[in-house]
C-alpha cells in the first residue's frame, strides 16, 4: 500500500546540522555522581538526554579496515584509533557526527592497557562525550583484536 505525504502550507527552514544535533542531545553530570576525568578531560558523561530523533545503532566495531584486515596488531592505541574511525564512518554514513553519540559500550581484552590510552577516545568523543560502559573480556571475535566498541546515536 503506497503512503502519501501531506504537503505543509507553511514554508519552514531546516535547521543546520550542528544546531539540530545540539538541540537533540544534552550531556549532564549530576552533582551526586562522580565525574571521571584524566588531565582535566571528561572521560564519559553520566547522563545524556536526547530529544526524539532518528535512532542509529552501530554494531560493535573492531580494529579492522574495510577489507577486513586487522589494523594495529598488538597495539592497543592504534586499535582504539581504528575502532573510533570505524564508528565515525558509520555515524557519518547515517547522516550524523560523533557529537550525536549518546551511548557506547567498550569491550577490551586488557583493561589496564586500555586505560593507558584514554586520550585517544577523548580525542574522538570530545568534551561532551556519550555515556559509556567499559568491560574487560577474555577474548573478542577475532584473536588479534584488543578492543570493540558499539554505539547508539540520536540524529535530529
C-alpha positions in Angstrom: 0.0 0.0 0.0 1.5 3.3 -1.1 1.9 6.1 1.5 1.0 9.6 0.6 2.6 12.6 2.2 0.7 15.8 3.1 2.3 19.0 1.9 2.5 21.7 4.5 1.2 25.1 3.6 3.8 26.7 5.8 7.3 27.1 4.5 9.9 26.1 7.1 13.7 26.3 7.0 15.6 23.2 8.0 18.0 23.9 10.9 21.7 23.4 10.2 23.0 20.0 11.2 25.1 21.4 14.1 22.1 23.3 15.6 19.9 20.2 15.2 22.4 17.9 16.8 22.9 20.3 19.7 19.1 20.6 20.3 18.7 16.8 20.2 21.4 15.9 22.7 22.4 17.2 26.1 25.0 15.8 28.5 24.7 16.1 32.2 26.9 15.4 35.2 24.6 15.3 38.3 26.3 16.6 41.4 25.6 13.3 43.3 27.7 11.3 40.8 31.5 11.3 40.3 32.8 12.9 37.1 35.5 10.6 35.7 38.4 12.8 34.4 42.0 12.4 33.3 44.1 15.5 33.0 41.0 17.7 33.1 39.3 15.8 30.3 35.9 14.2 31.0 36.0 10.5 30.0 32.3 10.0 29.8 29.0 11.7 30.6 26.9 10.2 33.4 23.7 11.2 31.7 22.8 12.1 28.1 19.3 13.2 27.3 18.1 13.1 23.7 15.0 14.7 22.1 13.2 12.5 19.7 15.2 11.9 16.6 16.4 9.1 14.4 18.0 6.3 16.5 21.1 4.9 14.9 22.5 1.6 16.3 26.2 0.9 15.4 27.3 -2.7 15.6 30.4 -3.5 17.6 33.4 -2.1 15.7 36.7 -3.9 15.7 40.1 -2.6 14.6 39.6 -3.8 11.0 39.9 -1.9 7.7 37.2 -2.1 5.0 38.9 -5.2 3.6 38.7 -7.0 7.0 42.4 -6.7 7.8 43.3 -6.2 11.5 44.8 -2.7 12.0 47.4 -2.3 14.8 48.0 -5.9 15.7 49.3 -5.9 19.3 49.0 -2.1 19.6 46.1 -1.0 21.8 46.5 2.7 20.9 46.3 2.0 17.2 43.4 -0.3 17.6 41.4 2.2 19.6 42.0 4.8 16.9 40.9 2.5 14.1 37.7 1.5 16.1 36.9 5.2 16.6 37.5 5.8 12.9 35.1 3.0 12.1 32.4 4.4 14.4 33.0 7.9 12.8 32.5 6.3 9.3 29.3 4.5 10.5 27.7 7.5 12.1 28.6 9.7 9.2 27.1 7.2 6.7 23.8 7.6 8.7 23.9 11.3 8.4 25.3 12.2 11.8 28.5 13.1 13.6 30.4 11.7 16.6 28.6 14.5 18.6 25.3 12.6 18.0 26.5 9.6 20.0 24.6 9.1 23.2 25.9 5.7 24.3 28.9 3.4 23.9 29.8 0.0 25.2 33.5 -0.9 25.1 34.9 -4.4 25.4 38.6 -4.9 25.9 40.9 -7.8 26.5 43.2 -5.8 28.7 41.6 -3.0 30.8 44.9 -1.8 32.3 46.4 -1.3 28.8 43.1 0.3 27.6 43.3 2.8 30.4 46.7 4.0 29.3 45.2 5.3 26.0 42.1 7.1 27.3 43.2 10.2 25.4 42.6 8.6 22.0 38.9 8.1 23.0 38.5 11.6 24.3 40.1 13.0 21.1 37.2 11.4 19.2 34.3 11.8 21.6 35.2 15.4 22.7 34.3 17.5 25.7 30.7 16.3 25.9 31.2 12.5 25.5 28.4 9.9 25.4 27.5 7.7 28.3 29.8 4.7 28.4 30.4 1.3 29.9 33.8 -0.4 29.6 34.4 -4.1 30.5 37.2 -6.5 30.2 36.5 -9.7 28.4 38.6 -12.8 27.9 38.6 -12.5 24.1 36.9 -10.9 21.2 35.6 -12.4 17.9 38.9 -12.1 16.2 42.0 -13.2 18.1 44.2 -10.2 17.1 41.6 -7.6 18.2 42.1 -6.0 21.6 39.1 -3.6 21.7 35.5 -3.5 20.4 33.1 -0.6 20.7 29.4 -0.4 19.8 27.4 2.8 19.9 24.0 4.4 19.8 23.4 7.9 18.2 20.3 10.1 18.1 20.3 12.2 14.9 17.9 15.1 14.8 
